[in-house]
Amino acid sequence: MSDAPPPIAATKLMKKLMAEHFLGLDRAAREGSPKVAWCTSVGPAELLHALGFLVYYPENHGALLGATRMASETIPVANAAGYSPDICSYLTADVGAFLKGVTPLTKAYGIKGVPRPDVLVFNTNQCRDVQDWFQWYGRHFGAPVIGVRTQRGVGPVLDSMVADVSRQIQYLVPALEQISGNKFDIDRLRETVGLSKQCTVMWRRVLEYGAKHPAQLSFFDHTIHMAPAVVLRGLPEAVTYYDTLLAELVERDKEGLAAVPGERFRLYWDGMPVWGRLRMLGDLMASLHTAIVASTYCNSWIFDAFDPADPFISMARAYLDLFIVRDEAFKERYILDHVALYGCHGVVFHDAKTCPNNSNNRYAMPQRLQDLHGVPTLVINGDLNDLRCFSDEQARTNLEAFVEQIEELAA
């Protein structure tokens, strides 16, 4: 099939759900009810929903700033306010946008600004930057900042670690009860954890369409359709969306549609997306008849450990199981397993300048994959949001040469 596949119809439903999400947050912030909680992307969102908060994710806003390329104008504003150009460009893009008084939500939904928080809740399982990020807004709004401090560099996930994180999540309850005005209900928490588990199962099934030959979805599709798993986790709307998307994928599979028509090679992407260059990179890979069929990043919203029968313990274990929390040995095995599962011919590592925690090429992992396991690898330099760190020409040249290398190995 030489023509590009038709657009995925379920995207219309996703756009509707996202509009309802952001407009609901805006209305709640203006009216003072329900209360609004800001949360890191892998923070205790299930607990917040159980206590009646509407949940807003600044990292999602940071990605929107990157995808719309507004970040190029807002990052320097945060740099001028004292935030280093070397720290997370989600943080600097977002803080800079707030100081500048702009947001992509205005063009998309007519919203003037991000919703005022009643509380900000972080989890440092991703990095320390999220804590500093939330504290900036806490100082600005005079809002409480509370959170969970998760172990890093974890090999085996020990029961003692899980117990520690579980206790930290439970310690949040009294403060959140006071702020929300609602009493904690364990059955409500079980319900939200159960919904998150359903979302996880469905999202995994969506991603596994990349394992088909040819792949029905690519990494560039995943970065779009992951939105409900990120911002609607713990809500029935996310389950509704993935029900709809999976039903459509069944039909597309029957029709033999491919994400990359004429697919010849398959790659794994490790690291953050280059949000402002997804279209360029997607078009380039399509021209090379090469599909990026799986990624570490989009798998970050699969939480196998969620168990509504034991919500606090299972939340803690899920947040500790996360790839970014783990040690190098675990990460190496994880990538190798997914390369095999998805039938990948090689791995592209994105070295994101301002995101060392999601750049897994810096401690010789590409060399180990090549030398010990025979997996071809490529490192491209860039960033999640700061396009000053990314060269279109260099990325194009390197990716073209990498595909040529794989073609020679396959000959």
N, C-alpha and C positions, 0 to 999 in steps of 0.2 A: 504494500500500500504506500503510495508516494505522497498522498495528501495528508495534511495535519488532521488529527482526529477532531470531531466536533466538540465544542465546549461542554463541560459537565453541567447538566441542568440543575443539579442540587446546589450549585453555587448561589443561585437566586435565593434559596432558603437561607443559606449561611449569611448572605448580606442582610436579609431581613432580621435574623436573630441578632446579628452584631449591632444593627441599628437600634433594636429594642434594648439591647444591653447598655449601650452608651447613652441613649436618651433616658433610660430609666435611672442611671447613675446621676445624670445631670439634674433631673427632676428631684431626686431624693436629696441631693446636696443643696439645692435651692430651698426645698420645703422643710428640710430637717428630719425627714422620716421617709423610709427606713434609714437607719444609720449607715454610713459608708465606711468600709474598711479598705485600706490599701494593703495589698499582699504581694510578696515576692512570688514568682511563677511556680516555685515548688515549696511554697509555704503552706501553713495549715488552713487552706481555703475551706475544707470540709467543716472544720469547727466554726469558722466565721459564718458560713451559710446556716449551720445548725442553730446559731444564736440570732439569726434574722438579719444579718448584715447584707448589704449589697457590696460586692467585692470588685475592686478596681486593681488592675495590674500595670504598674508603671513600666515594666519591661515590655509589655505589649505596645504601650505608647512609644517607647524608644524604638521598637522595630518599625512602627508606622512612620516615625520621623525618618528612619533610614530608607524605607521603601519609597517614600515620597521625595526623598533627597532634600528634605528640609533640614536634615541634620548638618549639612554643609554650612548652613547659615547660623545654626544655633550652637554648635560645639564651640566656636570661638568666643561666644558670649560667656559660657561657663568658664572657659580658660581665663578670660579677663577677670572673672570673679574669684580666681584663685584655685580652680580645679585643674589639675595637671592634664595636659594632652595625652599622657601615658596611661591614665586610668580609664575604666570602662566608658566607651563612647555611647552606650545607652544612657548612662548617668549624665555625661556632659551634654549630650544632645537634649535630654529631657529637662535638666535644670536650666540649660541655656534657652530652651523654648519657653519655659515658664517666665524667666527673666525678660525675655523679649516680648512676651504676651502673645505667642502664636501657638497653634496646634493644628495638626491635620484633621482633627475632629470638626473644625469649623467648615471646611470645604465639604467633608463627607456628610455631616449631620446637622450643620448649623449651630454647633455648640461652641460657645465663646471660649471656654477653658476647661481644664481638667477638674473633676469633682473635688470639692473640699473634703479632706478626710476627717473623720471623727476619731480614728485610731489608725496607726500604721504598724503592720505586723510582718516581721521578716523571718527568714530562715537562712543562716549562713552556709547551708550545704552547697550553694553555688560559689560564693566568694564573699570576702569581707566588704566589697564595694556596696552591696545592697544595704548593709547596715548604715554606712556613711550617707548613702543616698537618702534613705528614709529619715535619718536624723536631720538632714538639711531641711526637709519639708516639715518635720516635727517642730523645729525651731521657728520656721516661718509662720506656720499656722497655730502654734501653741498647742499642738495635738500630742497625745501620748504615743511613744514609740516603744513597742515591746516585741519580743521575739525569741527564737530558738537558735542556740549555737550548736551546730552539728559537727561531729568529728570529721576530719578530712584524711585522705590517704589511707582509706580503709581497705584492708584485705578481706578476710572473712568478717561478716557482720555478726558480731558477738552479742549474746543476750544482754550483757551488761551495757553495751552501747545503746541497744534498743530501749532498755529500761530507763536510761538517762534521758534520751530524747523524748520518750513517752511522758516522763515526769515533767519535763520542761513544757510540753504541750498542755498538760493538765494544769500546770501553774498559771497558764494564761487565762483560765476560765473565770476566776473571780473578777479580774479587771474587765474582761469582755462582757460579763454579765452587767456590771455597773454601767459601762458605756452604752451598751445596747438597750438596757432596760428590760431585758428578757432573762428568764431563768434557764439555766442549762437543762436540756432534756436529752438523756442518753439515747432514747429511741430516735429522736430527730437526728442525732449524730450518726447513728447506725444507718439511717435512711440516706444521708448525704454521702457517707462512705460507700454504701451500696451503689449509688448512682455513679460515683467516681469509678468504681470497679467495672460497672457496665460500660462506661465510656472508654476505659482502658482496653477492655476486651475488643470492643468494636474498632477502636483506633488501630490496634495491632492488626486486625483483619484488613483494614484499609491499606496499611503499609505493606502487608504481605502480597498485595496485588503487584507490587514491584518485583516480587520473586517469580512471577510468571514470565514465560518466554514467548513472545516479547513482553516487556514490562508494560502494564496497563497504566501505571502512574509513575512519575519520576519525582526526584527530590524537589524539583521546582513546583510540581503540583502539591506535594506534601506541605511545603511552606505556606501554601494558601489554605489547605483544608485542615491544617492543625489548629486553626484559630478557635473552634469550639472546644477542643480538648484543653486549650490553654486557659481561656477566659470563662468558659461555662462549665468547667469540671465541678461535679457535685450537684448539678442542676438537671432536671429532666430534659431541658432543651438540647443539651449535648447528645443525649441518647437518641432523641428524635432525629437530630441531624444525621448522625452516623447510620441510623436505620435507613434513612432516605438515600444517603450516599451509597451504602452497600448494596441496596436493591438496584440502583442504577449501574453499579460496577458489575453486577452479575450479568446484566443485559449487554453491557459493553464488551464483556469478556466473550459472550456468545457470538458477538459480531466480529470478534477478532481484532478489535481496535488496539493500537499501540501508542504509547506515549511518544515514542520516537519512531516514526515510520522508517522502515528499512533498517531497523536496529541491527548493528553488527557487534558492538562491544558494550560491556556493562561495567560501571564503576561505582565505588563506595565513596561517599563524601564524609570526611571527618572534620569537625569544627563548626564554627558559626557560619550562617549564610552571609554573603556580601549583599546586604539588603538592597542597596541602591543599584546593583548590577545583576539582579536575578534574570531580567529579561535578556540582557546581552549574553549572559552565560548560557541560558537555556537555548537561545537561538544558535549559539556557537556549537553546543553539543549536538543539537539536532542536525546541523550541517555536517557534522562529523559522523553521523549515524551512530552516536554513542549515547547510551542512557545512563544517567546517574540514578541508580535504582534504590538506593538505601543510604541512610545517614545516621550518625550518632545523635545529631541534634534533634531530629524529628522523633526519634525513639525515646526522648527524654520525658514524654508524657505517657509512658506505659508503666503502670504501677501494679505489678502482679501481686504484691503483698497485701493490698487492701482487702480487709475482711470485716464486714459489718458486724460479725459476732464479737469481735474484739477490736473496737475502733481505734483506741489510743495506741495500743501496741502495734497494730497493723499499719497505722499512719507513720509511726516512728520507723518501722522497718522499711516501709516503702521509700521514705525520704533518705534512708541510709543505703538502700540498694542502688540508688541513682548512680549512673556512670561517673558523673563529675566528682563524686565523693570518693571514688575508689582509687586503689593504688595502681601503679604502672603494670604490674603483672596481670591484674584483673582486666584492665583496659585492653591490653594486647590480646588476651584470649577472646575478649568480647568482639573486637574488630575481626579477628580471624574467623570466629564462628559465623559472623554475619556475612563476611566475604564468601564463605562456603555456602551458606543458606541461600544467598541471593545470586550465586553464580557470577561473582564479580571478577573481572580480569585485572583489576588494580584498584588502588586507593589514592584519592586526592586529599591531601591534608591542607587545610586552610590555616595558615599562621596569621591569626588576627592580632594585630599589634597591641590593641588595648584590652585583649581578653586572654591573658595567659592561662586562665583556668579551663578554657575551652579550646586551647591550642595544644594538641597532643603530639606535636612533632618535635618539641624542644628538648626531649631527653632521649633522642636516638631511636624512637619507635619506628620511623620509616626505614631506617637502616636495618633494624632487627627483622622487620617484616620481609625485607628483601633478602637479607643474607641468610637468615635462619629458616624462612618459610617460602621463599621464592615468589613473594607477592610484589609485583611492580608498584612503586609509589612515586608520587609527585608532591612537592610542597609548593603552594602558591602563596605569595605574600599579599596581605590586604588588611581589611578590618571589617567588622560588622556594620559600622555606621560612618566611619571617617574615611571618605573616599580619597583624601589626600594620600592615603597609604596604599592605594590600589591603582595599578596601571592596566588599562584595558589591553594595550598592545602587548605588554609582557605576559599577561595571563593568557591571551589568545595564542601567542607564540609557544608558550610552555605547554598548554593543553594540546595544541595541534601536534607538537613533537612527542608528547606522551602517548597519544593515540597511535601515532606512527610506530613508536616503540612496541606497543602492544600488538599491533598488526604484524610486525616483524617476528615477534615471539610466537605468534599464532600460526605463522606460515610453515 
